[in-house]
Amino acid sequence: MEIAIMGAGLSGLACAITLEKYGIKPILFEKRSRVGDRFVNGEAFLPALNRPINDCYAYLAEKHGINLHPVSNIKKITLLSETNKATLHGHLGFLNIRGRDHDSLECQLSRQVKSEINFNSQIPYETLLQDFTHVVLATGDAAYTAKIQDFQQDLTVTLKGATIEGSFDKRHVGIWLNNNFAPQGYGYLLPFSEKEATITLGYPDYPHNQRYDLETLWQKFYRRVCKDLHQELRITDNFEVTRYMFGTCRNPRIGNTFFAGNCVGAMMPAFGFGQLASILSGIFVADDLCGLGNYNESLKPLKQSYRYSLAVRRAMEQLDNHKLDVLVRLCDSELVNSLITSQNFNLLKMLGFILQPYLWKTRQFHNYA
Ligand SMILES: Cc1cc2nc3c(=O)[nH]c(=O)nc-3n(C[C@H](O)[C@H](O)[C@H](O)COP(=O)(O)OP(=O)(O)OC[C@H]3O[C@@H](n4cnc5c(N)ncnc54)[C@H](O)[C@@H]3O)c2cc1C
């Protein structure tokens, strides 16, 4: 077997590590000049959205032999709506870093890869398919998949973010639910050191949201973060991602091509989390290639989580600021706190199941793409 992996990101690298474990050395093709050669940002793993996996770092190490470490444990999340605030506490998840940083998840993964990585690759998929027996598409971009096969696009999102300098608690995350600057979306603050954090604003590109000017929304968000943190935060870097696609592809595998990470549909629509699903999809591809699993079957739980997550998003999109205020007030209780932190309670599954009717109610409305 000669395996090409297109893309040395989370799913591609996890696939390579797993293949190597079984004695197969793939060749990776990465379009950038090194692993993680993009903006630096903080990202999170939230167990409440990943159950039954509670500690994804322990899970990846013990079950799959992939050793990674976070920047910090999340001990506190503050939810902020227009006029309310809720505080969640306990073991709420992990913060990690992405991009150019030496300890970014992709750099940690790449240090475990022994196979050859060809950087600055411009080799298209079609050429790889001719030269190798198998190709793993792991380019992190669902748009690439959509050129090859049916991709059920559920939404696209505009994301704008920045690195800010200030004084932060690495264990404390902020999430803003406020249509004044994040229409049907969210803003969040993820510190990756005591002095630096990422703030990100994301909202869906529905036709009725086109009337908003991104820069105006961003200024409102930035000012609100400064106000809530009682700090004048200095922006040192920024990024913008347009039309970031959420959806799933019809065929995780076509012939000898496997689709992994965002290419298969690993991005969870509710809050835009996709790291764990991407890493797992890369591992599952390798298992299939080594005759130790069936990729379609292994993906089933992730596909189900995707549907639950989409139902939650669709329901939340219906909430105006008044309802978001009520939601945030409800979250400020010990009962909700214990449901979120309870290791035996699958919150996403429960919410996704109850909210399933929103998938059907809003389908026609959102079918604009
Ligand atoms: C702003 C932002 C914030 C996010 N926050 C979170 C979060 O807090 N928690 C969470 O779980 N998820 C988060 N996500 C999602 C998460 O980052 C992705 O789901 C995950 O990185 C996808 O992994 P992947 O392997 O599919 O792609 P990536 O890790 O992006 O890797 C793709 C690789 O393919 C390379 N590539 C692209 N095109 C080509 C080509 N033609 N040839 C060769 N190589 C190519 C790229 O350079 C890159 O190295 C966020 C995403 C964004 C954009």
PDBQT file of the ligand as one rigid body, heavy atoms in Angstrom, charges set to zero:
ROOT
HETATM    1  C1  LIG A 401     -11.158  30.393  14.069  1.00  0.00    +0.000 C 
HETATM    2  C2  LIG A 401     -11.428  28.957  14.412  1.00  0.00    +0.000 A 
HETATM    3  C3  LIG A 401     -11.636  28.590  15.734  1.00  0.00    +0.000 A 
HETATM    4  C4  LIG A 401     -11.912  27.261  16.069  1.00  0.00    +0.000 A 
HETATM    5  N1  LIG A 401     -12.078  26.933  17.381  1.00  0.00    +0.000 NA
HETATM    6  C5  LIG A 401     -12.251  25.640  17.735  1.00  0.00    +0.000 A 
HETATM    7  C6  LIG A 401     -12.353  25.266  19.111  1.00  0.00    +0.000 A 
HETATM    8  O1  LIG A 401     -12.287  26.115  20.019  1.00  0.00    +0.000 OA
HETATM    9  N2  LIG A 401     -12.511  23.948  19.406  1.00  0.00    +0.000 N 
HETATM   10  C7  LIG A 401     -12.563  22.978  18.431  1.00  0.00    +0.000 A 
HETATM   11  O2  LIG A 401     -12.676  21.790  18.754  1.00  0.00    +0.000 OA
HETATM   12  N3  LIG A 401     -12.482  23.308  17.122  1.00  0.00    +0.000 NA
HETATM   13  C8  LIG A 401     -12.311  24.606  16.752  1.00  0.00    +0.000 A 
HETATM   14  N4  LIG A 401     -12.190  24.935  15.430  1.00  0.00    +0.000 N 
HETATM   15  C9  LIG A 401     -12.257  23.853  14.427  1.00  0.00    +0.000 C 
HETATM   16  C10 LIG A 401     -10.951  23.073  14.293  1.00  0.00    +0.000 C 
HETATM   17  O3  LIG A 401      -9.879  23.953  14.212  1.00  0.00    +0.000 OA
HETATM   18  C11 LIG A 401     -11.033  22.215  13.015  1.00  0.00    +0.000 C 
HETATM   19  O4  LIG A 401     -12.180  21.405  13.102  1.00  0.00    +0.000 OA
HETATM   20  C12 LIG A 401      -9.832  21.311  12.810  1.00  0.00    +0.000 C 
HETATM   21  O5  LIG A 401      -8.631  22.026  12.801  1.00  0.00    +0.000 OA
HETATM   22  C13 LIG A 401      -9.959  20.590  11.479  1.00  0.00    +0.000 C 
HETATM   23  O6  LIG A 401      -8.898  19.670  11.341  1.00  0.00    +0.000 OA
HETATM   24  P1  LIG A 401      -8.498  19.183   9.881  1.00  0.00    +0.000 P 
HETATM   25  O7  LIG A 401      -7.495  18.120  10.028  1.00  0.00    +0.000 OA
HETATM   26  O8  LIG A 401      -9.713  18.913   9.091  1.00  0.00    +0.000 OA
HETATM   27  O9  LIG A 401      -7.824  20.490   9.228  1.00  0.00    +0.000 OA
HETATM   28  P2  LIG A 401      -6.584  21.343   9.685  1.00  0.00    +0.000 P 
HETATM   29  O10 LIG A 401      -6.124  21.007  11.032  1.00  0.00    +0.000 OA
HETATM   30  O11 LIG A 401      -6.959  22.757   9.391  1.00  0.00    +0.000 OA
HETATM   31  O12 LIG A 401      -5.443  20.900   8.664  1.00  0.00    +0.000 OA
HETATM   32  C14 LIG A 401      -5.563  21.023   7.277  1.00  0.00    +0.000 C 
HETATM   33  C15 LIG A 401      -4.152  21.075   6.680  1.00  0.00    +0.000 C 
HETATM   34  O13 LIG A 401      -4.250  20.893   5.275  1.00  0.00    +0.000 OA
HETATM   35  C16 LIG A 401      -3.390  21.828   4.626  1.00  0.00    +0.000 C 
HETATM   36  N5  LIG A 401      -3.892  22.021   3.258  1.00  0.00    +0.000 N 
HETATM   37  C17 LIG A 401      -4.948  22.768   2.846  1.00  0.00    +0.000 A 
HETATM   38  N6  LIG A 401      -5.094  22.662   1.523  1.00  0.00    +0.000 NA
HETATM   39  C18 LIG A 401      -4.108  21.839   1.081  1.00  0.00    +0.000 A 
HETATM   40  C19 LIG A 401      -3.745  21.346  -0.212  1.00  0.00    +0.000 A 
HETATM   41  N7  LIG A 401      -4.420  21.684  -1.300  1.00  0.00    +0.000 N 
HETATM   42  N8  LIG A 401      -2.668  20.501  -0.285  1.00  0.00    +0.000 NA
HETATM   43  C20 LIG A 401      -1.980  20.151   0.832  1.00  0.00    +0.000 A 
HETATM   44  N9  LIG A 401      -2.285  20.594   2.063  1.00  0.00    +0.000 NA
HETATM   45  C21 LIG A 401      -3.343  21.412   2.198  1.00  0.00    +0.000 A 
HETATM   46  C22 LIG A 401      -3.486  23.049   5.517  1.00  0.00    +0.000 C 
HETATM   47  O14 LIG A 401      -2.409  23.922   5.289  1.00  0.00    +0.000 OA
HETATM   48  C23 LIG A 401      -3.478  22.431   6.903  1.00  0.00    +0.000 C 
HETATM   49  O15 LIG A 401      -2.176  22.229   7.380  1.00  0.00    +0.000 OA
HETATM   50  C24 LIG A 401     -11.968  26.261  15.042  1.00  0.00    +0.000 A 
HETATM   51  C25 LIG A 401     -11.765  26.626  13.711  1.00  0.00    +0.000 A 
HETATM   52  C26 LIG A 401     -11.499  27.952  13.395  1.00  0.00    +0.000 A 
HETATM   53  C27 LIG A 401     -11.297  28.338  11.955  1.00  0.00    +0.000 C 
ENDROOT
TORSDOF 0
